[in-house]
Amino acid sequence: MTIDNDPNLRGDLGAGGTRVANTLQASGETGRNYSDFEDPLAKHILTQYPSSSSSNQFLSTPNIGPLQLRDLQSDVEKILNDYSSTPTREKDDTPEVFRAFIKYLCQEARTILMQEIRQFSGKSELRQLRNFLVDSILKTMLIAGGKQPKSLTPSPIVIPGLIAEENQLTLRSHQTALKGECLKRDDHGCVITGHMEYDSYKKLPPERRRNRYTCNTECGHIIPFALRIFNPKSAQEAETKAQIWRSIYRYFPFVAEKISAENINAPENAMTLWMDAHEQFISHRLALEPTNIEHEYRVHAIEELSIVTRDLPKSIIMKQWDPEVLMPDPDFLKFHYQVSMILQESGIREKYERTVWENNNNLIDNIQPDGSTDLGNIFSNKMLTNI
């Protein structure tokens, strides 16, 4: 679905920023109810990469030396300063978004992005590149991780040889098995707080119960489960998920050879979390930054407003209680950490949460009969195209 040719539907899409709507139909989060699925990315809209009509073709970015890198950094800073100095009717956060990415990306990806900024130095192209990054990476991670699946009846999931109900059972059994593996590896408790499930806690010898508490746990994916392919026959879903994965691999190259839509449901991409901590994690308010010590992480409570973050440790060392179950991959947690910090630094997470809140108040009853209601803004809010 393209909406850039209709001025009534465009909203804040950015010049030249054709967006494609998904028609996906299935997803969930491990530890949640898997009886039925609705993909949280079903209505997500993506901006195409600015170089061409196809997001398959990224700008070629050659390797550069230290002197060239210094010149590149200077050029990019001037471009962003010039962008900020140009008057606009509405606040444009494009420079802030780019600076947040540049600050937290690894050196390889940072250089790639700066070369793109220099190449696409026109204002409309820069805005489109900004929208591409926000849609393909930032909003995708918030929507896929933070929005819980809705129930659908009947299920639209179709896999050859299986009726929908059988496929639901297969998916649910996979989630149950993954949670069981992670519980064994993680000592039946939250890897951050150490809080345990009640039944497991009661089985501990008295000396191991000291200073430990019980809680409800969930098995949370690090890179969201919703990025898998649910309907292999859907060309729309395949292309949309492919654009997301291409973007992840380009700007977070350290995960490129490790994870894809096919193997996302693995212990290396999951960990046991206290239910409330899981909510903070998938909302990118809580992140684990790998250190130079194996399986040690700095704990970042990015927004210290929740009671969950009050007593969090400054750092943790994950232990492997079952040697048969692989540990969470530090590169996946590094990816989550970088995205979390970019979301915070750029202000995109705050805008996303405010827009979702506004959506809950722009109901049909709020539309004024005198025609004064800004329906275009309501539409942009609902489709999240104004972020």
ZIPEQUI-V90148 format. One record per residue. RES is the residue in three letters. PHI is phi in radians with two decimals (* if undefined). Layout:
[[RES:PHI] [RES:PHI]]
This chain:
[[MET:*] [THR:-1.95] [ILE:-2.24] [ASP:-1.36] [ASN:-1.56] [ASP:-1.92] [PRO:-1.11] [ASN:-1.34] [LEU:-1.94] [ARG:-1.14] [GLY:1.08] [ASP:-1.67] [LEU:-1.68] [GLY:1.47] [ALA:-1.05] [GLY:1.29] [GLY:-1.58] [THR:-1.04] [ARG:-2.12] [VAL:-2.04] [ALA:-1.61] [ASN:-1.33] [THR:-2.24] [LEU:-1.36] [GLN:-2.40] [ALA:-2.77] [SER:-3.05] [GLY:-3.13] [GLU:-2.13] [THR:-1.00] [GLY:1.66] [ARG:-1.66] [ASN:-1.42] [TYR:-1.88] [SER:-1.17] [ASP:-2.49] [PHE:-2.34] [GLU:-2.38] [ASP:-1.09] [PRO:-1.14] [LEU:-1.62] [ALA:-1.02] [LYS:-1.91] [HIS:-1.23] [ILE:-1.97] [LEU:-1.98] [THR:-1.52] [GLN:-1.33] [TYR:-1.08] [PRO:-1.28] [SER:-1.27] [SER:-2.82] [SER:-1.34] [SER:-2.07] [SER:-1.38] [ASN:-1.22] [GLN:-1.83] [PHE:-1.46] [LEU:-1.05] [SER:-1.25] [THR:-2.18] [PRO:-1.22] [ASN:-1.17] [ILE:-2.31] [GLY:-1.55] [PRO:-1.02] [LEU:-1.17] [GLN:-1.14] [LEU:-1.12] [ARG:-1.11] [ASP:-1.12] [LEU:-1.07] [GLN:-1.05] [SER:-1.14] [ASP:-1.09] [VAL:-1.14] [GLU:-1.08] [LYS:-1.15] [ILE:-1.05] [LEU:-1.22] [ASN:-1.14] [ASP:-1.12] [TYR:-1.05] [SER:-1.17] [SER:-1.41] [THR:-1.40] [PRO:-1.10] [THR:-2.38] [ARG:-1.20] [GLU:-2.17] [LYS:-1.09] [ASP:-2.03] [ASP:-1.63] [THR:-0.93] [PRO:-1.07] [GLU:-1.14] [VAL:-1.13] [PHE:-1.07] [ARG:-1.13] [ALA:-1.14] [PHE:-1.07] [ILE:-1.07] [LYS:-1.18] [TYR:-1.89] [LEU:-1.19] [CYS:-1.19] [GLN:-1.03] [GLU:-1.05] [ALA:-1.24] [ARG:-1.05] [THR:-1.15] [ILE:-1.04] [LEU:-1.13] [MET:-1.13] [GLN:-1.13] [GLU:-1.15] [ILE:-1.07] [ARG:-1.18] [GLN:-1.22] [PHE:-1.70] [SER:-1.41] [GLY:-1.21] [LYS:-1.09] [SER:-1.17] [GLU:-1.20] [LEU:-1.12] [ARG:-1.12] [GLN:-1.17] [LEU:-1.10] [ARG:-1.03] [ASN:-1.09] [PHE:-1.04] [LEU:-1.14] [VAL:-1.15] [ASP:-1.24] [SER:-1.32] [ILE:-2.05] [LEU:-1.19] [LYS:-1.16] [THR:-1.00] [MET:-1.19] [LEU:-1.20] [ILE:-1.22] [ALA:-1.19] [GLY:-1.61] [GLY:-1.65] [LYS:-1.74] [GLN:-1.32] [PRO:-1.17] [LYS:-1.69] [SER:-1.48] [LEU:-2.14] [THR:-2.43] [PRO:-1.39] [SER:-1.30] [PRO:-1.57] [ILE:-1.16] [VAL:-2.28] [ILE:-2.21] [PRO:-0.92] [GLY:1.55] [LEU:-2.20] [ILE:-1.34] [ALA:-1.00] [GLU:-1.11] [GLU:-1.14] [ASN:-1.17] [GLN:-1.03] [LEU:-1.12] [THR:-1.10] [LEU:-1.08] [ARG:-1.13] [SER:-1.16] [HIS:-1.12] [GLN:-1.17] [THR:-1.09] [ALA:-1.13] [LEU:-1.12] [LYS:-1.09] [GLY:-1.09] [GLU:-1.10] [CYS:-1.16] [LEU:-1.07] [LYS:-1.13] [ARG:-1.20] [ASP:-1.72] [ASP:1.06] [HIS:1.01] [GLY:-2.69] [CYS:-1.17] [VAL:-1.24] [ILE:-1.63] [THR:-1.66] [GLY:1.44] [HIS:-1.10] [MET:-2.00] [GLU:-1.13] [TYR:-1.04] [ASP:-1.07] [SER:-1.22] [TYR:-1.07] [LYS:-1.16] [LYS:-1.50] [LEU:-1.28] [PRO:-1.15] [PRO:-0.91] [GLU:-1.16] [ARG:-1.61] [ARG:-1.45] [ARG:-1.06] [ASN:1.09] [ARG:-2.11] [TYR:-2.18] [THR:-1.80] [CYS:-2.84] [ASN:-1.49] [THR:-1.95] [GLU:-2.34] [CYS:-1.68] [GLY:-1.75] [HIS:-1.29] [ILE:-1.42] [ILE:-1.61] [PRO:-0.98] [PHE:-1.03] [ALA:-1.18] [LEU:-1.49] [ARG:-1.33] [ILE:-1.64] [PHE:-1.75] [ASN:-2.19] [PRO:-1.04] [LYS:-1.48] [SER:-1.56] [ALA:-1.15] [GLN:-1.10] [GLU:-1.11] [ALA:-1.06] [GLU:-1.21] [THR:-1.15] [LYS:-1.12] [ALA:-1.11] [GLN:-1.09] [ILE:-1.09] [TRP:-1.14] [ARG:-1.05] [SER:-1.16] [ILE:-1.05] [TYR:-1.13] [ARG:-1.24] [TYR:-1.75] [PHE:-2.36] [PRO:-1.10] [PHE:-1.24] [VAL:-1.82] [ALA:-1.06] [GLU:-1.68] [LYS:-1.96] [ILE:-2.54] [SER:-2.70] [ALA:-1.08] [GLU:-1.38] [ASN:-2.15] [ILE:-1.25] [ASN:-1.65] [ALA:-2.29] [PRO:-0.99] [GLU:-1.11] [ASN:-1.96] [ALA:-2.59] [MET:-2.76] [THR:-1.42] [LEU:-2.33] [TRP:-0.94] [MET:-0.91] [ASP:-1.20] [ALA:-1.17] [HIS:-1.07] [GLU:-1.04] [GLN:-1.17] [PHE:-1.17] [ILE:-1.28] [SER:-1.55] [HIS:1.11] [ARG:-1.70] [LEU:-2.34] [ALA:-2.54] [LEU:-2.04] [GLU:-1.76] [PRO:-1.07] [THR:-1.84] [ASN:-1.41] [ILE:-1.69] [GLU:-0.99] [HIS:1.13] [GLU:-1.74] [TYR:-2.38] [ARG:-1.43] [VAL:-1.64] [HIS:-1.92] [ALA:-1.56] [ILE:-1.22] [GLU:-2.29] [GLU:-1.51] [LEU:-1.86] [SER:-1.52] [ILE:-1.09] [VAL:-1.05] [THR:-1.44] [ARG:-1.10] [ASP:-1.97] [LEU:-1.22] [PRO:-1.23] [LYS:-1.29] [SER:-2.66] [ILE:-2.42] [ILE:-2.13] [MET:-1.31] [LYS:-2.01] [GLN:-1.80] [TRP:-1.36] [ASP:-2.15] [PRO:-1.16] [GLU:-1.42] [VAL:-1.90] [LEU:-1.11] [MET:-1.30] [PRO:-0.98] [ASP:-1.32] [PRO:-1.01] [ASP:-1.20] [PHE:-1.19] [LEU:-1.23] [LYS:-1.11] [PHE:-1.02] [HIS:-1.06] [TYR:-1.09] [GLN:-1.08] [VAL:-1.07] [SER:-1.05] [MET:-1.22] [ILE:-1.14] [LEU:-1.03] [GLN:-1.24] [GLU:-1.12] [SER:-1.42] [GLY:1.47] [ILE:-1.19] [ARG:-1.08] [GLU:-1.09] [LYS:-1.11] [TYR:-1.07] [GLU:-1.14] [ARG:-1.16] [THR:-1.15] [VAL:-1.07] [TRP:-1.11] [GLU:-1.11] [ASN:-1.01] [ASN:-1.28] [ASN:-1.91] [ASN:-1.62] [LEU:-1.48] [ILE:-1.04] [ASP:-1.18] [ASN:-1.51] [ILE:-1.30] [GLN:-1.42] [PRO:-1.20] [ASP:-1.45] [GLY:1.43] [SER:-1.43] [THR:-1.22] [ASP:-1.44] [LEU:-1.18] [GLY:-1.09] [ASN:-1.19] [ILE:-1.09] [PHE:-1.08] [SER:-1.06] [ASN:-1.09] [LYS:-1.08] [MET:-1.55] [LEU:1.06] [THR:-1.52] [ASN:-1.71] [ILE:-1.70]]
